[in-house]
Amino acid sequence: MTVRRVTLKICSLRRLSNDEIFLSSSVFVFYLDVSLQKNISGGRAQAHRSAQSGCVSCFCDSRPQKFFPERSAASEWVQDQMMWLRTLLLLGLVGRLLDLCSGHSPEDEDYYMQELLSREHYRRVTADGPSDGRQTPARAKTRSAASKPAGGSDSASAKSGSRKSEKNKKTGKDGGGDVNALFSESSDCPPLGLETLKIDDFQLHASTMRHYGLGPHRGRLNIQGGLNEDDMFDGGWCAGRNDPLQWFEVDARRLTKFTGVVTQGRSSLWSSDWVSSYKVLLSNDSHSWVTLKNGSRDLIFSANREKEIPVLNTFPKPVVARYIRINPRSWFASGSICMRVEIMGCPMPDPNNYYRRRNEVTTTDNLDFKHHNYKEMRQMMKVVNEMCPNITRIYNIGKSYNGQKLYAIEISDNPGEHELGEPEFRYTAGSHGNEVLGRELLLLLMQFMCQEYLSGNARIRRLVDETRIHLLPSINPDGYEKAHEAGSELSGWSLGRWSQDGLDIHHNFPDLNSVLWEAEARKWVPRKFHNHHVPIPDWYRSTNATVAVETRALVSWMEKIPFALGGNLQGGELVVTFPFDRTRSVTTLRETTPTADDHVFRWLAFSYASTHRLMTDASRRVCHTDDFAKEDGTINGASWHTAAGSMNDFSYLHTNCFELSMFVGCDKFPHETELPEEWENNRESLLVFMEQVHRGIKGVIRDVQGKGIANAIISVDGINHDIRTASDGDYWRLLNPGEYRVTVRAEGFSVSSKVCSVGYAIGASRCDFVLGRSNLSRIKEIMQKFNKQPISMRQRLRQRRLPNT
């Protein structure tokens, strides 16, 4: 008799339940299938049955072997072969043999080629166009992603394994490296979080990369590159080679229902790189991959036509897997393979993952977590006003270019009136219409303060009773409507940023820095020119000036109400910036340019950043290029990037208000499912910053009759920046703890000075002044009272000489 075939089988272990003993998946069961066949065709049939048994078979020798006249001789031969195989296993040569049988490359070959040969996908990818739809036995039978009606039975068939393995796929069992792609009815899913950094760098992989700065960790939607090309912080993932074998991979770390992909090109000032079409592959183990199909052919998605506008491709039906790959098929002819990506998907329920559930950020606040368009924003403010009519008031400060009113809400124990000694505070948001997070945070803040006030929260009640708070959630409603129409993932980095007439509202204020610095250079300060309340140039107020109507409304609002502290909420970063925002030298792009109150501004910035959940976290990933966590989440505006005419600089130089910018999130327009977490990130910071308006000194400047003196100048020794009293004579001067000599001047009154102390506890120190009339003002008052004019000495001498002549 003839031994026609000696077969070595490697049977993969099934998944073990929690009650079974866990065995490593690397344990193999080796056995010899000695087939005693009479002819070669019988041997082939046996080999085919072995391939269907669920084991990967390696036929290392199919030639006829020696004859054994008796069965005992055959048994001895089999025992010898088993001993030989055990010896090979102990020597570590079996793995080597298996690599050769399955076509794996030796370890000393090029790693790039090993990667290609070890992936089943790349053994069948063609250079151009879709594949012929053939699948290998390991892929089994998957439902097609073609454009069939929901519930259709059409599928891309392939050679399957045994009936048992087919049954496992239908029941949802994972047979080793099979994808187990489960389709369901179409549904909307939020982004996984590449842009919001919920997906960390270790979950992003790629076939190759040009250099580290263009690695897969940079392939995040809307990520921005630095000014310098090819540095550590470039604007996207770029493959090391331009061929159809490249891929970008995301590991969701759990089964996820994937519904779509959003792509952009590379963010660069100097290069134009984007992908124009791609395939999508899915896997459960990152080794065996299934390509989304269009009938029997691979489904190829059309991608970008330029590098900035995001393009969303939704899958015909959602598919469940853990890993997803994007395989570029074509790209810009004058560029290279570069992408920024966001994946749309819903994580599947995983009750056994205690760590994930324990670390999820949830909120207990019963608020309206959604994006509000203009009509819904007005309705929400109205609802808050109706819930708390005694502490709220809705008003508008003007209109936008398209005629939409700029609504604000006042929260105070006596809304509508400025109370003597009560400081005025403001939050604004939405000067850039596409930076939506700040807008929603202010809508959530007004709901929260109303609810907590009604529930008797002592902290909120004290804040409302002692402060007049103004919230302006949308400075640029026209720009917001553009971004909202596109959607949170498709508005890109700049759609809706500017006003309807194309102006950046936040940097559309008069440049008072240059006016003050020129006066200082000519030594006009303080005798001829004040170091505060710098007047607005006449050209800026003319009708022909390039000034947005929204900016004019803001200037009028800021001049009308004596704000002491303010914050404008922006997006796209995690940092708090403080004045000055412009460098003194026009040719310098970045340079620390402090104000006279730099120490106060730094404390105010730190009060917000330090109470934010992420800003000062040294372990967090940078949003784009700058690691602000090293600076405690704060930075001088001019040392980040210079910009003339900012709202912060104008507020400081033209009014009493200390204004800062809070960049509250890496994602300018987060999906509404992210709003609860973003609220938790910023809630405490929003409250703490408001409380800082009560730090420093406050008081009332009166005359001897007890009447308040308006426009009195309050100076602090050692700080070259003064403030002025409001119309009732009250003032608020933000200062850090310490002792300060304060001097008060007013026209027609004598100068008064005293030492005022500021403590560490929240609550401004009282520092009142009573000013008496100056001698010159008394003389003028007497002369005006009796309708007489002073006569100079020369006129008196002339009158005496006239009678003699």
Disulfide bonds with the S-S distance in Angstrom:
Cys11-Cys55 2.33
Cys58-Cys101 2.29
Cys189-Cys346 1.78
Cys238-Cys338 1.81
Cys388-Cys450 1.86
Cys623-Cys666 1.81
Cys756-Cys767 1.78
